[in-house]
Amino acid sequence: MVRKAKTEGPQQISVHGHEEVVVISVEEYRRIKGEPTGQVLIDLMQNSPLGDIEFDRVYTPARTRRVKL
């Protein structure tokens, strides 16, 4: 099944006459899914017209409580 998926394309598998899954090569899977690299977000932020805005950071201490372990 794996060899056929690599050489012939997607292979359908049925259980009791009902199609259940399709086996595809990892190359096809990656092509369809795409590899998440974060590059889209990086490009968006670098090309943003708001890229030169600076923020003032204010430290706000969080309240904590003691916990018995």
N, CA, C and O atoms as a Maestro MAE file, in Angstrom:
{
 s_m_m2io_version
 :::
 2.0.0
}

f_m_ct {
 s_m_title
 :::
 protein
 m_atom[276] {
  # First column is atom index #
  i_m_mmod_type
  r_m_x_coord
  r_m_y_coord
  r_m_z_coord
  i_m_residue_number
  s_m_chain_name
  s_m_pdb_residue_name
  s_m_pdb_atom_name
  i_m_atomic_number
  :::
  1 25 0.835 -1.183 0.000 1 A "MET " " N  " 7
  2 3 0.000 0.000 0.000 1 A "MET " " CA " 6
  3 2 0.881 1.249 0.000 1 A "MET " " C  " 6
  4 15 0.620 2.199 -0.737 1 A "MET " " O  " 8
  5 25 1.926 1.242 0.830 2 A "VAL " " N  " 7
  6 3 2.813 2.406 0.906 2 A "VAL " " CA " 6
  7 2 3.549 2.602 -0.416 2 A "VAL " " C  " 6
  8 15 3.635 3.721 -0.920 2 A "VAL " " O  " 8
  9 25 4.073 1.529 -0.970 3 A "ARG " " N  " 7
  10 3 4.785 1.628 -2.251 3 A "ARG " " CA " 6
  11 2 3.848 2.131 -3.363 3 A "ARG " " C  " 6
  12 15 4.244 2.961 -4.181 3 A "ARG " " O  " 8
  13 25 2.620 1.630 -3.386 4 A "LYS " " N  " 7
  14 3 1.667 2.064 -4.405 4 A "LYS " " CA " 6
  15 2 1.320 3.547 -4.228 4 A "LYS " " C  " 6
  16 15 1.145 4.265 -5.212 4 A "LYS " " O  " 8
  17 25 1.223 4.000 -2.991 5 A "ALA " " N  " 7
  18 3 0.928 5.420 -2.746 5 A "ALA " " CA " 6
  19 2 2.069 6.289 -3.266 5 A "ALA " " C  " 6
  20 15 1.837 7.369 -3.809 5 A "ALA " " O  " 8
  21 25 3.295 5.813 -3.098 6 A "LYS " " N  " 7
  22 3 4.443 6.577 -3.585 6 A "LYS " " CA " 6
  23 2 4.547 6.566 -5.100 6 A "LYS " " C  " 6
  24 15 4.896 7.581 -5.704 6 A "LYS " " O  " 8
  25 25 4.246 5.425 -5.727 7 A "THR " " N  " 7
  26 3 4.463 5.311 -7.175 7 A "THR " " CA " 6
  27 2 3.219 5.603 -8.008 7 A "THR " " C  " 6
  28 15 3.329 6.129 -9.115 7 A "THR " " O  " 8
  29 25 2.039 5.268 -7.491 8 A "GLU " " N  " 7
  30 3 0.816 5.395 -8.285 8 A "GLU " " CA " 6
  31 2 -0.106 6.512 -7.822 8 A "GLU " " C  " 6
  32 15 -1.031 6.892 -8.539 8 A "GLU " " O  " 8
  33 25 0.137 7.034 -6.639 9 A "GLY " " N  " 7
  34 3 -0.724 8.092 -6.135 9 A "GLY " " CA " 6
  35 2 -1.591 7.619 -4.980 9 A "GLY " " C  " 6
  36 15 -1.407 6.507 -4.485 9 A "GLY " " O  " 8
  37 25 -2.526 8.442 -4.545 10 A "PRO " " N  " 7
  38 3 -3.360 8.139 -3.384 10 A "PRO " " CA " 6
  39 2 -4.055 6.781 -3.476 10 A "PRO " " C  " 6
  40 15 -4.551 6.395 -4.535 10 A "PRO " " O  " 8
  41 25 -4.083 6.068 -2.360 11 A "GLN " " N  " 7
  42 3 -4.706 4.743 -2.276 11 A "GLN " " CA " 6
  43 2 -5.865 4.804 -1.278 11 A "GLN " " C  " 6
  44 15 -5.675 5.153 -0.113 11 A "GLN " " O  " 8
  45 25 -7.053 4.464 -1.743 12 A "GLN " " N  " 7
  46 3 -8.224 4.474 -0.862 12 A "GLN " " CA " 6
  47 2 -8.342 3.138 -0.145 12 A "GLN " " C  " 6
  48 15 -8.115 2.077 -0.725 12 A "GLN " " O  " 8
  49 25 -8.704 3.218 1.136 13 A "ILE " " N  " 7
  50 3 -8.915 2.015 1.936 13 A "ILE " " CA " 6
  51 2 -10.350 2.030 2.430 13 A "ILE " " C  " 6
  52 15 -10.827 3.028 2.969 13 A "ILE " " O  " 8
  53 25 -11.032 0.907 2.238 14 A "SER " " N  " 7
  54 3 -12.416 0.813 2.695 14 A "SER " " CA " 6
  55 2 -12.532 -0.265 3.766 14 A "SER " " C  " 6
  56 15 -11.759 -1.223 3.795 14 A "SER " " O  " 8
  57 25 -13.503 -0.087 4.634 15 A "VAL " " N  " 7
  58 3 -13.806 -1.049 5.686 15 A "VAL " " CA " 6
  59 2 -15.264 -1.452 5.508 15 A "VAL " " C  " 6
  60 15 -16.162 -0.611 5.556 15 A "VAL " " O  " 8
  61 25 -15.487 -2.732 5.306 16 A "HIS " " N  " 7
  62 3 -16.835 -3.255 5.085 16 A "HIS " " CA " 6
  63 2 -17.559 -2.501 3.969 16 A "HIS " " C  " 6
  64 15 -18.750 -2.209 4.072 16 A "HIS " " O  " 8
  65 25 -16.820 -2.192 2.905 17 A "GLY " " N  " 7
  66 3 -17.425 -1.559 1.741 17 A "GLY " " CA " 6
  67 2 -17.574 -0.049 1.820 17 A "GLY " " C  " 6
  68 15 -18.083 0.565 0.882 17 A "GLY " " O  " 8
  69 25 -17.139 0.566 2.922 18 A "HIS " " N  " 7
  70 3 -17.240 2.025 3.068 18 A "HIS " " CA " 6
  71 2 -15.842 2.630 3.046 18 A "HIS " " C  " 6
  72 15 -14.964 2.218 3.805 18 A "HIS " " O  " 8
  73 25 -15.645 3.612 2.169 19 A "GLU " " N  " 7
  74 3 -14.355 4.287 2.113 19 A "GLU " " CA " 6
  75 2 -14.075 4.951 3.453 19 A "GLU " " C  " 6
  76 15 -14.911 5.695 3.966 19 A "GLU " " O  " 8
  77 25 -12.902 4.685 4.023 20 A "GLU " " N  " 7
  78 3 -12.577 5.207 5.349 20 A "GLU " " CA " 6
  79 2 -11.377 6.150 5.339 20 A "GLU " " C  " 6
  80 15 -11.433 7.223 5.939 20 A "GLU " " O  " 8
  81 25 -10.291 5.762 4.663 21 A "VAL " " N  " 7
  82 3 -9.078 6.595 4.677 21 A "VAL " " CA " 6
  83 2 -8.413 6.551 3.308 21 A "VAL " " C  " 6
  84 15 -8.724 5.712 2.463 21 A "VAL " " O  " 8
  85 25 -7.485 7.489 3.122 22 A "VAL " " N  " 7
  86 3 -6.670 7.524 1.918 22 A "VAL " " CA " 6
  87 2 -5.213 7.597 2.349 22 A "VAL " " C  " 6
  88 15 -4.856 8.406 3.205 22 A "VAL " " O  " 8
  89 25 -4.381 6.763 1.766 23 A "VAL " " N  " 7
  90 3 -2.946 6.780 2.033 23 A "VAL " " CA " 6
  91 2 -2.282 7.559 0.906 23 A "VAL " " C  " 6
  92 15 -2.487 7.258 -0.270 23 A "VAL " " O  " 8
  93 25 -1.485 8.560 1.270 24 A "ILE " " N  " 7
  94 3 -0.758 9.349 0.276 24 A "ILE " " CA " 6
  95 2 0.708 9.409 0.671 24 A "ILE " " C  " 6
  96 15 1.061 9.170 1.826 24 A "ILE " " O  " 8
  97 25 1.551 9.725 -0.287 25 A "SER " " N  " 7
  98 3 2.974 9.856 0.004 25 A "SER " " CA " 6
  99 2 3.203 11.094 0.865 25 A "SER " " C  " 6
  100 15 2.394 12.022 0.868 25 A "SER " " O  " 8
  101 25 4.304 11.095 1.587 26 A "VAL " " N  " 7
  102 3 4.621 12.239 2.439 26 A "VAL " " CA " 6
  103 2 4.856 13.485 1.586 26 A "VAL " " C  " 6
  104 15 4.550 14.596 2.018 26 A "VAL " " O  " 8
  105 25 5.389 13.311 0.393 27 A "GLU " " N  " 7
  106 3 5.595 14.459 -0.492 27 A "GLU " " CA " 6
  107 2 4.261 15.114 -0.852 27 A "GLU " " C  " 6
  108 15 4.125 16.337 -0.821 27 A "GLU " " O  " 8
  109 25 3.273 14.269 -1.198 28 A "GLU " " N  " 7
  110 3 1.942 14.790 -1.526 28 A "GLU " " CA " 6
  111 2 1.306 15.454 -0.309 28 A "GLU " " C  " 6
  112 15 0.694 16.515 -0.428 28 A "GLU " " O  " 8
  113 25 1.447 14.838 0.851 29 A "TYR " " N  " 7
  114 3 0.896 15.399 2.087 29 A "TYR " " CA " 6
  115 2 1.492 16.774 2.361 29 A "TYR " " C  " 6
  116 15 0.765 17.721 2.661 29 A "TYR " " O  " 8
  117 25 2.796 16.883 2.258 30 A "ARG " " N  " 7
  118 3 3.454 18.173 2.514 30 A "ARG " " CA " 6
  119 2 3.045 19.223 1.489 30 A "ARG " " C  " 6
  120 15 2.891 20.399 1.819 30 A "ARG " " O  " 8
  121 25 2.869 18.785 0.230 31 A "ARG " " N  " 7
  122 3 2.445 19.726 -0.801 31 A "ARG " " CA " 6
  123 2 1.052 20.267 -0.499 31 A "ARG " " C  " 6
  124 15 0.794 21.463 -0.631 31 A "ARG " " O  " 8
  125 25 0.154 19.365 -0.091 32 A "ILE " " N  " 7
  126 3 -1.221 19.773 0.203 32 A "ILE " " CA " 6
  127 2 -1.283 20.614 1.474 32 A "ILE " " C  " 6
  128 15 -1.915 21.670 1.504 32 A "ILE " " O  " 8
  129 25 -0.623 20.132 2.519 33 A "LYS " " N  " 7
  130 3 -0.709 20.776 3.824 33 A "LYS " " CA " 6
  131 2 0.139 22.023 3.901 33 A "LYS " " C  " 6
  132 15 -0.270 23.020 4.496 33 A "LYS " " O  " 8
  133 25 1.319 21.978 3.306 34 A "GLY " " N  " 7
  134 3 2.263 23.082 3.435 34 A "GLY " " CA " 6
  135 2 3.016 22.949 4.751 34 A "GLY " " C  " 6
  136 15 2.470 22.471 5.746 34 A "GLY " " O  " 8
  137 25 4.230 23.361 4.747 35 A "GLU " " N  " 7
  138 3 5.040 23.295 5.953 35 A "GLU " " CA " 6
  139 2 4.957 24.629 6.684 35 A "GLU " " C  " 6
  140 15 5.351 25.661 6.141 35 A "GLU " " O  " 8
  141 25 4.448 24.614 7.914 36 A "PRO " " N  " 7
  142 3 4.363 25.869 8.659 36 A "PRO " " CA " 6
  143 2 5.750 26.357 9.054 36 A "PRO " " C  " 6
  144 15 6.466 25.679 9.791 36 A "PRO " " O  " 8
  145 25 6.123 27.523 8.567 37 A "THR " " N  " 7
  146 3 7.442 28.062 8.883 37 A "THR " " CA " 6
  147 2 7.351 29.364 9.663 37 A "THR " " C  " 6
  148 15 8.332 29.804 10.263 37 A "THR " " O  " 8
  149 25 6.180 29.976 9.653 38 A "GLY " " N  " 7
  150 3 6.042 31.278 10.291 38 A "GLY " " CA " 6
  151 2 6.429 32.408 9.355 38 A "GLY " " C  " 6
  152 15 6.330 33.579 9.724 38 A "GLY " " O  " 8
  153 25 6.870 32.072 8.143 39 A "GLN " " N  " 7
  154 3 7.327 33.101 7.212 39 A "GLN " " CA " 6
  155 2 6.216 34.075 6.840 39 A "GLN " " C  " 6
  156 15 6.480 35.261 6.645 39 A "GLN " " O  " 8
  157 25 5.000 33.603 6.739 40 A "VAL " " N  " 7
  158 3 3.881 34.488 6.398 40 A "VAL " " CA " 6
  159 2 3.725 35.565 7.463 40 A "VAL " " C  " 6
  160 15 3.533 36.737 7.139 40 A "VAL " " O  " 8
  161 25 3.805 35.172 8.734 41 A "LEU " " N  " 7
  162 3 3.688 36.139 9.829 41 A "LEU " " CA " 6
  163 2 4.860 37.112 9.817 41 A "LEU " " C  " 6
  164 15 4.666 38.312 10.011 41 A "LEU " " O  " 8
  165 25 6.063 36.616 9.593 42 A "ILE " " N  " 7
  166 3 7.244 37.479 9.541 42 A "ILE " " CA " 6
  167 2 7.100 38.496 8.417 42 A "ILE " " C  " 6
  168 15 7.346 39.684 8.621 42 A "ILE " " O  " 8
  169 25 6.702 38.036 7.226 43 A "ASP " " N  " 7
  170 3 6.514 38.945 6.092 43 A "ASP " " CA " 6
  171 2 5.456 39.990 6.387 43 A "ASP " " C  " 6
  172 15 5.636 41.167 6.074 43 A "ASP " " O  " 8
  173 25 4.351 39.567 6.989 44 A "LEU " " N  " 7
  174 3 3.279 40.495 7.329 44 A "LEU " " CA " 6
  175 2 3.771 41.581 8.281 44 A "LEU " " C  " 6
  176 15 3.493 42.764 8.085 44 A "LEU " " O  " 8
  177 25 4.495 41.175 9.299 45 A "MET " " N  " 7
  178 3 4.979 42.155 10.286 45 A "MET " " CA " 6
  179 2 6.032 43.083 9.686 45 A "MET " " C  " 6
  180 15 6.043 44.275 9.995 45 A "MET " " O  " 8
  181 25 6.917 42.561 8.836 46 A "GLN " " N  " 7
  182 3 7.956 43.391 8.227 46 A "GLN " " CA " 6
  183 2 7.385 44.383 7.235 46 A "GLN " " C  " 6
  184 15 7.941 45.467 7.058 46 A "GLN " " O  " 8
  185 25 6.288 44.036 6.584 47 A "ASN " " N  " 7
  186 3 5.695 44.912 5.580 47 A "ASN " " CA " 6
  187 2 4.551 45.765 6.121 47 A "ASN " " C  " 6
  188 15 3.882 46.466 5.361 47 A "ASN " " O  " 8
  189 25 4.331 45.706 7.407 48 A "SER " " N  " 7
  190 3 3.228 46.452 8.011 48 A "SER " " CA " 6
  191 2 3.505 47.956 7.965 48 A "SER " " C  " 6
  192 15 4.632 48.385 8.214 48 A "SER " " O  " 8
  193 25 2.486 48.759 7.648 49 A "PRO " " N  " 7
  194 3 2.671 50.213 7.688 49 A "PRO " " CA " 6
  195 2 2.820 50.731 9.119 49 A "PRO " " C  " 6
  196 15 3.153 51.897 9.326 49 A "PRO " " O  " 8
  197 25 2.576 49.875 10.094 50 A "LEU " " N  " 7
  198 3 2.691 50.274 11.502 50 A "LEU " " CA " 6
  199 2 4.002 49.808 12.120 50 A "LEU " " C  " 6
  200 15 4.142 49.800 13.343 50 A "LEU " " O  " 8
  201 25 4.954 49.423 11.294 51 A "GLY " " N  " 7
  202 3 6.211 48.865 11.781 51 A "GLY " " CA " 6
  203 2 7.067 49.814 12.585 51 A "GLY " " C  " 6
  204 15 7.898 49.358 13.370 51 A "GLY " " O  " 8
  205 25 6.901 51.123 12.423 52 A "ASP " " N  " 7
  206 3 7.755 52.072 13.141 52 A "ASP " " CA " 6
  207 2 7.144 52.556 14.455 52 A "ASP " " C  " 6
  208 15 7.708 53.440 15.101 52 A "ASP " " O  " 8
  209 25 6.017 52.004 14.860 53 A "ILE " " N  " 7
  210 3 5.382 52.388 16.120 53 A "ILE " " CA " 6
  211 2 6.140 51.755 17.284 53 A "ILE " " C  " 6
  212 15 6.482 50.573 17.249 53 A "ILE " " O  " 8
  213 25 6.396 52.556 18.312 54 A "GLU " " N  " 7
  214 3 7.054 52.049 19.509 54 A "GLU " " CA " 6
  215 2 6.044 52.013 20.651 54 A "GLU " " C  " 6
  216 15 5.142 52.846 20.730 54 A "GLU " " O  " 8
  217 25 6.215 51.039 21.524 55 A "PHE " " N  " 7
  218 3 5.322 50.871 22.666 55 A "PHE " " CA " 6
  219 2 6.080 51.120 23.949 55 A "PHE " " C  " 6
  220 15 7.236 50.721 24.089 55 A "PHE " " O  " 8
  221 25 5.417 51.786 24.892 56 A "ASP " " N  " 7
  222 3 5.974 51.924 26.232 56 A "ASP " " CA " 6
  223 2 5.530 50.716 27.032 56 A "ASP " " C  " 6
  224 15 4.342 50.402 27.102 56 A "ASP " " O  " 8
  225 25 6.488 50.048 27.630 57 A "ARG " " N  " 7
  226 3 6.156 48.866 28.414 57 A "ARG " " CA " 6
  227 2 6.066 49.258 29.884 57 A "ARG " " C  " 6
  228 15 6.957 49.908 30.431 57 A "ARG " " O  " 8
  229 25 4.994 48.854 30.493 58 A "VAL " " N  " 7
  230 3 4.770 49.138 31.908 58 A "VAL " " CA " 6
  231 2 4.711 47.808 32.648 58 A "VAL " " C  " 6
  232 15 3.901 46.942 32.316 58 A "VAL " " O  " 8
  233 25 5.562 47.648 33.642 59 A "TYR " " N  " 7
  234 3 5.574 46.422 34.427 59 A "TYR " " CA " 6
  235 2 4.450 46.478 35.455 59 A "TYR " " C  " 6
  236 15 4.351 47.434 36.226 59 A "TYR " " O  " 8
  237 25 3.620 45.470 35.463 60 A "THR " " N  " 7
  238 3 2.544 45.365 36.436 60 A "THR " " CA " 6
  239 2 2.720 44.042 37.179 60 A "THR " " C  " 6
  240 15 2.513 42.970 36.611 60 A "THR " " O  " 8
  241 25 3.104 44.127 38.454 61 A "PRO " " N  " 7
  242 3 3.305 42.873 39.191 61 A "PRO " " CA " 6
  243 2 1.984 42.132 39.367 61 A "PRO " " C  " 6
  244 15 0.948 42.739 39.640 61 A "PRO " " O  " 8
  245 25 2.035 40.813 39.207 62 A "ALA " " N  " 7
  246 3 0.844 40.005 39.364 62 A "ALA " " CA " 6
  247 2 0.675 39.603 40.816 62 A "ALA " " C  " 6
  248 15 1.655 39.373 41.525 62 A "ALA " " O  " 8
  249 25 -0.570 39.520 41.255 63 A "ARG " " N  " 7
  250 3 -0.844 39.069 42.611 63 A "ARG " " CA " 6
  251 2 -0.609 37.569 42.669 63 A "ARG " " C  " 6
  252 15 -0.943 36.834 41.740 63 A "ARG " " O  " 8
  253 25 -0.037 37.135 43.763 64 A "THR " " N  " 7
  254 3 0.213 35.709 43.948 64 A "THR " " CA " 6
  255 2 -0.343 35.286 45.288 64 A "THR " " C  " 6
  256 15 -0.635 36.119 46.146 64 A "THR " " O  " 8
  257 25 -0.486 33.999 45.459 65 A "ARG " " N  " 7
  258 3 -0.927 33.476 46.763 65 A "ARG " " CA " 6
  259 2 -0.125 32.231 47.059 65 A "ARG " " C  " 6
  260 15 0.368 31.562 46.151 65 A "ARG " " O  " 8
  261 25 0.002 31.927 48.335 66 A "ARG " " N  " 7
  262 3 0.743 30.751 48.735 66 A "ARG " " CA " 6
  263 2 -0.104 29.500 48.491 66 A "ARG " " C  " 6
  264 15 -1.323 29.505 48.660 66 A "ARG " " O  " 8
  265 25 0.575 28.446 48.095 67 A "VAL " " N  " 7
  266 3 -0.092 27.179 47.830 67 A "VAL " " CA " 6
  267 2 0.612 26.108 48.648 67 A "VAL " " C  " 6
  268 15 1.834 25.973 48.588 67 A "VAL " " O  " 8
  269 25 -0.176 25.335 49.425 68 A "LYS " " N  " 7
  270 3 0.409 24.233 50.174 68 A "LYS " " CA " 6
  271 2 0.581 23.055 49.246 68 A "LYS " " C  " 6
  272 15 -0.337 22.683 48.516 68 A "LYS " " O  " 8
  273 25 1.768 22.469 49.279 69 A "LEU " " N  " 7
  274 3 2.041 21.304 48.457 69 A "LEU " " CA " 6
  275 2 2.140 20.059 49.308 69 A "LEU " " C  " 6
  276 15 2.367 18.969 48.783 69 A "LEU " " O  " 8
  :::
 }
 m_bond[275] {
  # First column is bond index #
  i_m_from
  i_m_to
  i_m_order
  :::
  1 1 2 1
  2 2 3 1
  3 3 4 2
  4 3 5 1
  5 5 6 1
  6 6 7 1
  7 7 8 2
  8 7 9 1
  9 9 10 1
  10 10 11 1
  11 11 12 2
  12 11 13 1
  13 13 14 1
  14 14 15 1
  15 15 16 2
  16 15 17 1
  17 17 18 1
  18 18 19 1
  19 19 20 2
  20 19 21 1
  21 21 22 1
  22 22 23 1
  23 23 24 2
  24 23 25 1
  25 25 26 1
  26 26 27 1
  27 27 28 2
  28 27 29 1
  29 29 30 1
  30 30 31 1
  31 31 32 2
  32 31 33 1
  33 33 34 1
  34 34 35 1
  35 35 36 2
  36 35 37 1
  37 37 38 1
  38 38 39 1
  39 39 40 2
  40 39 41 1
  41 41 42 1
  42 42 43 1
  43 43 44 2
  44 43 45 1
  45 45 46 1
  46 46 47 1
  47 47 48 2
  48 47 49 1
  49 49 50 1
  50 50 51 1
  51 51 52 2
  52 51 53 1
  53 53 54 1
  54 54 55 1
  55 55 56 2
  56 55 57 1
  57 57 58 1
  58 58 59 1
  59 59 60 2
  60 59 61 1
  61 61 62 1
  62 62 63 1
  63 63 64 2
  64 63 65 1
  65 65 66 1
  66 66 67 1
  67 67 68 2
  68 67 69 1
  69 69 70 1
  70 70 71 1
  71 71 72 2
  72 71 73 1
  73 73 74 1
  74 74 75 1
  75 75 76 2
  76 75 77 1
  77 77 78 1
  78 78 79 1
  79 79 80 2
  80 79 81 1
  81 81 82 1
  82 82 83 1
  83 83 84 2
  84 83 85 1
  85 85 86 1
  86 86 87 1
  87 87 88 2
  88 87 89 1
  89 89 90 1
  90 90 91 1
  91 91 92 2
  92 91 93 1
  93 93 94 1
  94 94 95 1
  95 95 96 2
  96 95 97 1
  97 97 98 1
  98 98 99 1
  99 99 100 2
  100 99 101 1
  101 101 102 1
  102 102 103 1
  103 103 104 2
  104 103 105 1
  105 105 106 1
  106 106 107 1
  107 107 108 2
  108 107 109 1
  109 109 110 1
  110 110 111 1
  111 111 112 2
  112 111 113 1
  113 113 114 1
  114 114 115 1
  115 115 116 2
  116 115 117 1
  117 117 118 1
  118 118 119 1
  119 119 120 2
  120 119 121 1
  121 121 122 1
  122 122 123 1
  123 123 124 2
  124 123 125 1
  125 125 126 1
  126 126 127 1
  127 127 128 2
  128 127 129 1
  129 129 130 1
  130 130 131 1
  131 131 132 2
  132 131 133 1
  133 133 134 1
  134 134 135 1
  135 135 136 2
  136 135 137 1
  137 137 138 1
  138 138 139 1
  139 139 140 2
  140 139 141 1
  141 141 142 1
  142 142 143 1
  143 143 144 2
  144 143 145 1
  145 145 146 1
  146 146 147 1
  147 147 148 2
  148 147 149 1
  149 149 150 1
  150 150 151 1
  151 151 152 2
  152 151 153 1
  153 153 154 1
  154 154 155 1
  155 155 156 2
  156 155 157 1
  157 157 158 1
  158 158 159 1
  159 159 160 2
  160 159 161 1
  161 161 162 1
  162 162 163 1
  163 163 164 2
  164 163 165 1
  165 165 166 1
  166 166 167 1
  167 167 168 2
  168 167 169 1
  169 169 170 1
  170 170 171 1
  171 171 172 2
  172 171 173 1
  173 173 174 1
  174 174 175 1
  175 175 176 2
  176 175 177 1
  177 177 178 1
  178 178 179 1
  179 179 180 2
  180 179 181 1
  181 181 182 1
  182 182 183 1
  183 183 184 2
  184 183 185 1
  185 185 186 1
  186 186 187 1
  187 187 188 2
  188 187 189 1
  189 189 190 1
  190 190 191 1
  191 191 192 2
  192 191 193 1
  193 193 194 1
  194 194 195 1
  195 195 196 2
  196 195 197 1
  197 197 198 1
  198 198 199 1
  199 199 200 2
  200 199 201 1
  201 201 202 1
  202 202 203 1
  203 203 204 2
  204 203 205 1
  205 205 206 1
  206 206 207 1
  207 207 208 2
  208 207 209 1
  209 209 210 1
  210 210 211 1
  211 211 212 2
  212 211 213 1
  213 213 214 1
  214 214 215 1
  215 215 216 2
  216 215 217 1
  217 217 218 1
  218 218 219 1
  219 219 220 2
  220 219 221 1
  221 221 222 1
  222 222 223 1
  223 223 224 2
  224 223 225 1
  225 225 226 1
  226 226 227 1
  227 227 228 2
  228 227 229 1
  229 229 230 1
  230 230 231 1
  231 231 232 2
  232 231 233 1
  233 233 234 1
  234 234 235 1
  235 235 236 2
  236 235 237 1
  237 237 238 1
  238 238 239 1
  239 239 240 2
  240 239 241 1
  241 241 242 1
  242 242 243 1
  243 243 244 2
  244 243 245 1
  245 245 246 1
  246 246 247 1
  247 247 248 2
  248 247 249 1
  249 249 250 1
  250 250 251 1
  251 251 252 2
  252 251 253 1
  253 253 254 1
  254 254 255 1
  255 255 256 2
  256 255 257 1
  257 257 258 1
  258 258 259 1
  259 259 260 2
  260 259 261 1
  261 261 262 1
  262 262 263 1
  263 263 264 2
  264 263 265 1
  265 265 266 1
  266 266 267 1
  267 267 268 2
  268 267 269 1
  269 269 270 1
  270 270 271 1
  271 271 272 2
  272 271 273 1
  273 273 274 1
  274 274 275 1
  275 275 276 2
  :::
 }
}
